[in-house]
Amino acid sequence: MRRLWRFLQDGMLVAFPVIVTVYTGIYLLKLGNLVGQMMLPDRFSHFRGGGLLVLLLLVVLAGLLWSWPPFRHGVGYCERKMLRVPAVSSYYRVVKEITRSAIGKKDPFTQVVLVQEAGCGKRIGLLTAQQMEELHLPKQLVAVYLPFGTQLGGDLLLLPKESLEPVDMTVEAALRFCMTAGVSVKD
């Protein structure tokens, strides 16, 4: 009976990450296909994957047009108009920053640091912003993201840079360490 339980555990450790990753990938592909199919005329909407192809072509076309100054100015004009609408502005800025971070144009975290917790130990933090003057905050403050263990999310603290202890660890290793509650100690 113990061997069966062990096989079940090993099977879950192998299968679960693969299943979740594949399922998420398929879901995102289907969602992209659905969005793209909405742009296709009805007579072409029955082609399997046609919507995904349309969406991919539109994204590549947008990337190609981005090198043309009039297109860039037009996008800038539209962006300025969107940023004037209160609810749209907040949402658009968040989506834009997340996209820039995910695609690699901007590294969201610059350094891994340790933050002293009051009355207990230290927490791993990720330095996110060092220039706070734009927000009219004191110059000595920096933004530090403190990820939660075993779940997505975290806290954002504004701390004096002098109170942080730099750590020689990659951001990926620090996030993996936090997400697994310290179980993953390999780099």
C-alpha positions in Angstrom: 0.0 0.0 0.0 2.9 2.4 0.8 4.4 1.7 -2.6 1.2 2.6 -4.3 0.9 5.8 -2.4 4.6 6.6 -3.4 3.8 5.9 -7.0 0.8 8.2 -6.8 2.9 11.0 -5.3 5.6 10.6 -7.8 3.1 10.6 -10.6 1.5 13.8 -9.3 4.9 15.4 -9.1 5.7 14.6 -12.7 2.2 15.0 -14.2 0.8 18.0 -12.4 3.2 20.7 -13.7 3.1 19.4 -17.2 -0.7 19.2 -17.2 -1.2 22.7 -15.8 1.4 24.2 -18.2 -0.1 22.5 -21.3 -3.7 23.3 -20.2 -2.8 27.0 -19.7 -1.0 27.1 -23.0 -4.0 25.5 -24.9 -6.4 27.9 -23.1 -4.4 30.9 -24.2 -4.1 29.6 -27.8 -7.9 29.0 -27.9 -8.5 32.5 -26.5 -6.2 34.1 -29.1 -7.9 32.0 -31.8 -11.3 33.2 -30.7 -10.3 36.9 -30.7 -8.7 36.5 -34.1 -11.8 34.7 -35.5 -13.9 37.6 -34.5 -11.9 39.6 -37.1 -12.4 37.1 -39.9 -15.3 37.2 -42.3 -17.9 34.5 -41.7 -16.9 32.4 -44.8 -13.4 32.0 -43.4 -14.2 31.5 -39.7 -14.4 27.7 -40.0 -10.7 27.3 -40.7 -9.1 25.7 -37.6 -6.5 28.1 -36.1 -7.4 30.8 -38.6 -8.1 33.3 -35.9 -4.8 32.7 -34.2 -3.1 33.2 -37.5 -4.9 36.5 -38.1 -4.0 37.7 -34.6 -0.4 36.7 -35.1 -0.2 38.5 -38.4 -1.8 41.6 -36.9 0.8 41.7 -34.1 3.7 41.2 -36.6 2.2 44.0 -38.8 2.0 46.3 -35.7 5.6 45.5 -35.0 6.6 46.2 -38.6 4.6 49.5 -38.7 6.2 50.6 -35.4 9.4 51.5 -37.3 7.4 53.9 -39.4 7.3 57.4 -37.7 3.7 58.4 -38.7 2.4 55.1 -37.2 4.3 55.7 -34.0 2.9 59.2 -33.8 -0.6 57.9 -34.3 -0.2 55.3 -31.6 1.2 58.0 -29.3 -1.8 60.2 -30.1 -4.3 57.4 -29.3 -2.4 56.5 -26.1 -2.5 60.2 -24.9 -6.3 60.2 -25.5 -6.8 56.9 -23.6 -4.7 58.2 -20.7 -7.2 61.0 -20.2 -10.1 58.6 -19.4 -9.8 57.8 -15.6 -10.7 54.1 -15.5 -9.1 53.3 -18.8 -5.9 55.1 -17.9 -5.2 53.1 -14.8 -6.0 49.8 -16.5 -4.0 50.6 -19.6 -0.9 51.6 -17.6 -0.9 48.4 -15.6 -1.4 46.2 -18.7 1.4 48.1 -20.6 3.9 47.7 -17.7 3.1 44.0 -17.3 3.5 43.4 -21.0 6.8 45.3 -21.1 8.0 43.2 -18.1 6.9 39.9 -19.6 8.3 40.6 -23.1 11.6 41.7 -21.7 11.8 45.3 -22.7 11.9 46.3 -19.0 13.2 44.3 -16.1 10.6 44.7 -13.4 12.9 43.8 -10.5 16.4 45.2 -10.3 17.9 43.5 -7.3 17.2 40.9 -4.5 17.4 42.3 -1.0 16.7 41.3 2.5 14.2 43.4 4.6 14.3 43.2 8.4 10.8 42.5 9.8 9.9 44.1 13.1 10.3 41.6 16.0 11.2 38.6 13.8 13.5 37.5 11.0 14.1 38.9 7.5 12.1 38.7 4.3 13.3 38.4 0.8 12.4 41.5 -1.2 12.8 42.6 -4.8 13.8 46.1 -5.6 11.3 47.6 -8.1 11.9 51.3 -8.3 14.6 53.6 -7.0 13.5 57.0 -8.4 10.6 58.2 -6.3 10.7 61.9 -7.0 8.1 61.5 -9.8 5.6 60.4 -7.1 6.6 63.3 -4.9 8.1 60.9 -2.2 11.3 61.5 -0.3 14.4 60.7 -2.3 15.8 58.2 0.2 12.8 55.8 -0.3 12.9 53.0 -2.7 10.1 50.5 -3.7 10.5 46.9 -2.5 8.1 44.1 -3.5 7.9 41.4 -0.8 6.4 38.2 -2.4 4.2 36.0 -0.4 5.2 32.3 0.1 3.3 29.6 -1.8 1.0 32.0 -3.5 0.9 34.8 -6.0 0.9 38.3 -4.7 2.9 40.2 -2.2 3.3 43.5 -0.4 4.9 46.7 -1.7 6.9 48.7 0.9 8.6 52.0 0.6 11.8 51.8 2.6 15.0 53.7 3.0 17.7 52.2 0.8 20.1 52.0 3.7 17.9 49.6 5.5 18.1 47.0 2.7 20.7 44.2 2.6 21.6 43.2 -1.0 21.7 39.5 -1.7 23.7 37.7 -4.4 20.8 35.8 -5.8 19.0 35.9 -9.2 15.5 37.3 -9.2 14.2 34.0 -10.6 15.8 32.0 -7.7 14.4 34.4 -5.2 10.9 34.1 -6.6 11.1 30.4 -6.8 12.4 30.3 -3.2 9.4 32.4 -2.0 6.8 30.5 -4.1 7.9 27.2 -2.7 8.2 28.5 0.9 11.9 27.8 0.9 11.7 24.2 -0.3 13.5 25.1 -3.5 17.0 26.0 -2.5 18.7 25.1 -5.8 19.8 28.0 -8.0 
